[in-house]
Amino acid sequence: MVTDLERFYACMDYQPCDRRPNHELGVWAQTRARWLEEVPDAIAGLTWDWFSGEPALGMDRREFIPVNYGFIPPYASELLEDTDDFEIRRNAKGIVTKALKAGALGGARMCMDQYLAFPVETPEDFPAVRNRLVASAPERLPGNLSNLIEGWENRDWPLILGRNCAANGFYWRAREFMGTEALSFAWYDYPDLMHEMMEFYADFIIETSRPVLERVQVDYFCLNEDFAMKGGPLLGPDTYRAFIFPHMKRLVEFFRDHGTRHVVVDSDGDPRPLIPLLLEAGVDTIWPIERASDVSPQELRETFGTDLRLWGGVDKRVLPHGPQAIKEHLREFIPLIEQGGFIPTIDHTVPPDVSWDNFRHYMDLKQDLLEGNFSALD
């Protein structure tokens, strides 16, 4: 019997196997509420942790080493203003946001918050942030790490360092420190600060990861960046090369030197102008390939070849249109499934305009696709 780990290796190495891996990201809280009304019995047994796997939906198992790359201590959360329509809070990252209450469910909003203030406004503010990112803080590693390592010796599923969005990347963290607008100017107004910040953050990830990677080999590490929007990256290739690239390269080299098989970068939007730099730095996988930004896994494969593995690429906007539209969309991926190096998933979490019936239809057809039963899509 082929294991989840063997299947993952075969796909990433462009080798044949019984089928390709079955992964997904997750759903909005509002989607879960919709499905609970539609089919309460059908979803009663779901775990809702789709990164780790959802056996009832045929998803493969993955395991994530729980390393804490965040602020220690976090900023004190504080409610600053509360009205019938919105609330203003300072969150654990020191960011002040204004959030609409309409449609919120379980803390999940129907739209993004408005960002009002950030912890770094000038270079003088950065030391206070650095003090919350001490790599040697014992709370960063699970207390039962030795027992976990023993359990991984004979595992037959992929092992990943850090859960999704655990190790947010160079651009992501700088944006959390400063905000998108201020960061866009900071590359020019405060270049010394930005060089310091990028060097520091690479050192921080390396030294936080080192105690784990010196004891166990992981199958991949994902750096969550989100450095692009629909019109392209939020920073140009020249800026990326000058400030981030040298540190990204040594970060990847560190992981490779410690046996990490794959290094993944996550960005929504259209990151294509930065992909050559990611490949040069040693990154080999990108996801989730957001279709609303006019990118597709087919185009990325044609442009970058097999050096770049691809995850995602299923257009969430297609799913509400029903079985025939879903079938026609999935049929596009047959050549990539056959070739390998591609794991299809919805290009983000599932929004609430997707019914359970349409999602279930998608998952059933995708299973046929992953198994090479392409006639089911005729």
C-alpha positions in Angstrom: 0.0 0.0 0.0 1.4 3.4 -0.9 1.7 5.8 2.0 0.9 9.5 2.1 4.6 10.2 2.4 5.5 8.1 -0.6 2.7 9.7 -2.6 3.9 13.2 -1.7 7.5 12.4 -2.7 6.4 10.8 -6.0 4.4 13.9 -6.9 7.0 16.4 -6.0 9.7 14.3 -7.9 7.5 14.0 -11.0 7.3 10.3 -10.6 4.2 8.0 -11.2 2.2 6.8 -8.3 -1.2 5.3 -7.4 -2.6 8.9 -7.3 -1.6 12.5 -6.5 -1.9 13.9 -3.0 -5.3 15.2 -1.9 -4.9 18.5 0.1 -7.1 21.5 0.8 -6.8 24.7 2.9 -10.0 25.1 4.8 -13.3 27.0 4.9 -14.6 30.3 6.1 -16.5 30.2 9.4 -19.5 31.5 7.5 -19.2 28.6 5.0 -19.2 26.1 7.8 -22.3 27.7 9.3 -24.0 27.4 5.8 -23.2 23.7 5.5 -24.3 23.0 9.0 -27.8 24.3 8.0 -27.8 22.5 4.7 -26.4 19.0 5.7 -25.9 18.8 9.4 -25.5 15.0 9.3 -23.1 15.0 6.4 -20.6 17.3 8.1 -21.0 16.0 11.6 -17.8 14.0 11.5 -15.5 16.6 10.0 -12.4 17.7 12.0 -12.1 21.1 10.1 -8.3 20.8 10.3 -7.8 20.4 6.6 -4.0 21.1 6.6 -3.6 18.0 8.8 -6.0 16.0 6.7 -9.7 15.3 6.6 -10.3 11.5 6.4 -14.0 11.8 5.7 -13.1 13.8 2.6 -10.2 11.6 1.5 -7.5 14.1 2.3 -4.0 12.9 2.9 -2.4 13.3 6.3 0.3 15.9 7.0 1.8 16.8 10.4 3.1 20.3 11.4 5.8 20.8 14.1 4.3 23.5 16.4 7.1 26.1 16.5 6.2 29.6 17.7 7.8 32.3 15.4 5.6 35.0 16.9 6.0 37.7 19.5 7.0 36.5 22.9 5.4 38.2 24.8 2.6 39.2 22.5 1.3 42.7 22.8 -1.6 43.1 25.2 -4.9 42.9 23.3 -7.0 46.0 24.1 -10.5 47.1 23.1 -10.2 50.8 22.3 -13.6 51.6 21.0 -16.9 49.7 20.7 -20.0 50.7 18.8 -23.0 49.0 17.3 -21.3 48.8 13.9 -17.6 48.3 14.6 -14.9 47.8 17.1 -11.4 49.2 17.3 -8.8 47.0 18.9 -5.1 46.7 19.4 -4.2 43.0 18.7 -1.5 40.7 19.9 0.8 42.0 17.1 0.5 45.6 18.3 -1.6 46.6 15.3 -4.7 48.8 15.8 -7.6 47.7 13.6 -11.2 48.8 12.9 -13.4 45.8 12.3 -17.0 45.8 11.1 -19.4 43.6 13.2 -21.9 42.8 10.4 -21.6 39.2 9.3 -18.9 38.3 11.8 -18.9 34.8 13.1 -16.6 33.3 15.7 -14.2 36.1 15.3 -14.1 35.7 11.4 -15.1 38.8 9.5 -16.9 39.0 6.2 -14.4 41.7 5.0 -10.9 42.7 6.0 -10.3 45.1 8.9 -9.2 48.6 8.4 -5.6 49.1 9.7 -5.1 52.2 11.7 -1.7 52.0 13.5 1.4 49.8 13.6 4.2 49.2 16.2 7.0 50.6 13.9 6.7 54.1 12.6 10.4 55.2 12.7 13.7 53.3 13.1 13.6 54.2 16.8 10.6 51.9 17.2 12.2 48.7 15.9 14.3 47.7 19.0 11.1 47.2 21.0 9.8 44.8 18.3 13.1 43.0 18.2 12.9 42.4 21.9 9.7 40.3 21.4 11.5 38.1 18.8 14.2 36.4 20.8 14.9 33.1 19.0 16.2 31.4 22.2 12.9 31.9 24.1 12.1 28.4 25.4 8.4 28.9 24.7 9.1 28.7 21.0 9.5 24.9 21.0 7.0 22.3 22.1 7.9 21.0 25.6 7.4 17.4 24.5 9.7 17.7 21.4 11.8 14.6 22.3 8.7 12.5 22.5 7.4 13.9 19.3 10.7 13.1 17.5 10.5 9.5 18.6 7.0 9.3 17.1 8.3 10.7 13.8 10.9 8.0 13.3 8.6 5.6 11.5 6.1 8.1 10.2 4.5 7.5 6.7 3.2 11.1 6.2 4.8 14.4 5.4 6.3 16.4 8.3 6.5 20.2 8.0 8.2 22.7 10.2 5.6 25.1 11.5 1.9 25.3 10.8 0.6 27.4 8.0 1.4 31.1 8.7 3.7 30.2 11.5 6.9 31.6 9.9 5.6 34.6 8.1 8.2 35.9 5.6 10.3 39.0 5.1 7.7 41.2 3.4 4.8 39.8 5.5 6.5 40.6 8.9 7.7 44.0 7.7 4.2 44.8 6.7 2.9 43.7 10.1 5.5 46.0 11.7 4.8 49.0 9.6 1.7 48.7 7.4 1.6 48.4 3.6 1.8 52.1 2.8 4.6 53.0 5.3 6.6 49.9 4.2 6.3 51.0 0.5 8.1 54.2 1.4 10.5 52.7 4.0 12.6 50.9 1.3 13.5 54.5 0.2 13.1 56.6 3.3 14.8 54.2 5.8 17.0 51.9 3.8 19.4 51.2 6.7 16.4 50.1 8.9 15.1 47.8 6.1 18.5 46.1 5.7 18.7 45.7 9.4 15.1 44.3 9.6 15.6 41.8 6.8 19.0 40.5 8.2 17.5 40.3 11.6 14.5 38.3 10.5 16.5 35.8 8.6 18.7 35.2 11.6 15.6 34.9 13.8 14.0 32.2 11.6 17.3 30.3 11.3 18.0 30.3 15.0 14.4 29.5 16.0 14.4 26.6 13.6 17.9 25.3 14.3 17.1 23.3 17.5 14.5 21.3 15.7 16.3 20.8 12.4 19.4 19.6 14.1 17.3 16.7 15.5 14.8 15.9 12.8 14.5 16.2 9.0 11.4 17.8 7.6 9.8 17.4 4.2 9.1 21.0 3.6 9.2 24.5 5.1 6.7 27.2 4.0 7.4 30.9 4.2 4.2 32.8 4.0 4.8 36.1 2.2 1.6 37.5 0.6 3.7 40.1 -1.2 1.5 40.4 -4.3 -1.9 41.7 -5.3 -4.0 41.3 -8.4 -1.9 43.8 -10.4 1.4 42.3 -9.4 3.9 42.3 -6.5 3.8 45.0 -3.8 7.5 45.5 -4.3 9.6 45.4 -7.5 12.3 42.9 -8.4 15.0 45.4 -7.9 13.8 46.2 -4.3 13.4 42.5 -3.6 17.0 41.7 -4.8 18.5 44.6 -2.9 16.8 44.0 0.5 15.4 40.5 0.7 17.1 38.2 -1.8 20.5 37.8 0.0 18.7 36.8 3.2 16.2 34.6 1.5 19.1 32.7 -0.2 20.9 32.0 3.0 17.7 31.0 4.7 17.0 28.5 2.0 20.6 27.3 2.1 20.2 26.7 5.9 17.1 24.6 5.4 18.7 22.6 2.5 21.9 22.0 4.6 19.6 20.5 7.3 17.9 18.1 4.9 14.7 20.0 4.2 13.5 18.6 0.9 11.3 21.5 -0.3 11.1 25.2 0.4 7.6 26.7 -0.4 6.5 30.3 -0.7 2.9 31.3 -0.2 1.5 34.5 -1.9 -1.9 35.5 -3.0 -2.2 37.8 -6.0 0.2 37.7 -9.0 3.8 37.1 -7.9 5.2 36.3 -11.3 7.8 39.1 -11.6 9.4 37.8 -8.3 9.4 34.1 -9.1 12.7 34.1 -11.0 14.3 35.6 -7.8 12.6 32.9 -5.7 14.0 30.2 -7.9 17.4 31.7 -7.9 17.3 31.7 -4.1 16.5 28.0 -4.1 12.7 28.1 -3.6 11.0 25.2 -5.5 7.3 25.5 -4.8 4.7 28.3 -4.9 1.0 28.4 -3.9 -2.0 29.0 -3.8 -2.0 30.4 -7.4 -4.9 32.8 -7.1 -7.0 32.7 -10.3 -8.7 36.0 -9.7 -5.2 37.6 -10.4 -5.1 36.1 -13.9 -2.5 33.5 -13.1 -2.8 29.8 -13.7 -0.7 26.7 -12.9 -0.7 25.9 -16.6 0.9 29.2 -17.4 3.4 29.0 -14.6 4.5 25.5 -15.7 4.9 26.7 -19.3 7.0 29.7 -18.1 9.1 28.2 -15.4 9.2 24.5 -16.2 9.6 21.7 -13.7 12.0 23.7 -11.5 8.8 25.2 -9.9 6.3 22.9 -8.2 2.8 24.2 -8.0 0.1 23.9 -5.4 -3.4 25.4 -5.6 -4.8 26.9 -8.8 -8.5 25.7 -8.5 -10.7 28.8 -9.0 -13.0 29.1 -6.1 -15.2 31.4 -8.2 -16.1 28.4 -10.4 -17.6 26.2 -7.6 -20.9 28.1 -7.1 -21.7 27.5 -10.8 -22.4 23.8 -10.3 -21.3 20.4 -11.5 -20.8 21.1 -15.2 -18.7 24.2 -14.7 -16.6 22.4 -12.0 -16.0 19.4 -14.4 -14.9 21.7 -17.2 -12.5 23.6 -14.9 -10.9 20.4 -13.5 -10.4 19.0 -16.9 -7.9 21.7 -17.5 -5.5 20.2 -15.0 -5.2 16.7 -16.6 -1.7 17.4 -18.2 -0.3 18.8 -14.9 -1.7 15.8 -12.9 -0.1 13.4 -15.4 3.3 15.2 -15.3 3.5 15.7 -11.5 4.9 18.5 -9.4 1.3 19.8 -9.0 -1.2 19.4 -6.2 -4.6 21.0 -7.0 -6.4 22.8 -4.2 -8.9 25.6 -4.1 -6.9 28.8 -4.4 -7.8 29.9 -0.9 -10.3 28.9 1.8 -13.8 28.1 0.6 -16.1 31.1 0.7 -19.8 31.0 1.8 -21.2 31.2 -1.7 -20.2 27.6 -2.2 -22.9 25.1 -1.3 -22.1 21.7 0.3 -23.4 19.9 -2.7 -21.1 21.8 -5.1 -18.1 21.4 -2.8 -18.8 17.7 -2.4 -19.1 17.4 -6.2 -15.8 19.2 -6.6 -14.1 16.8 -4.1 -15.5 13.7 -5.8 -14.4 14.8 -9.2 -11.0 15.9 -7.9 -10.6 12.4 -6.5 -11.1 11.0 -9.9 -8.6 13.5 -11.3 -6.0 12.6 -8.7 -6.4 8.9 -9.4 -5.9 9.4 -13.1 -9.6 8.4 -13.8 -9.8 11.2 -16.4 -12.8 9.6 -18.2 -15.0 10.7 -15.2 -14.4 14.3 -16.4 -15.6 13.6 -20.0 
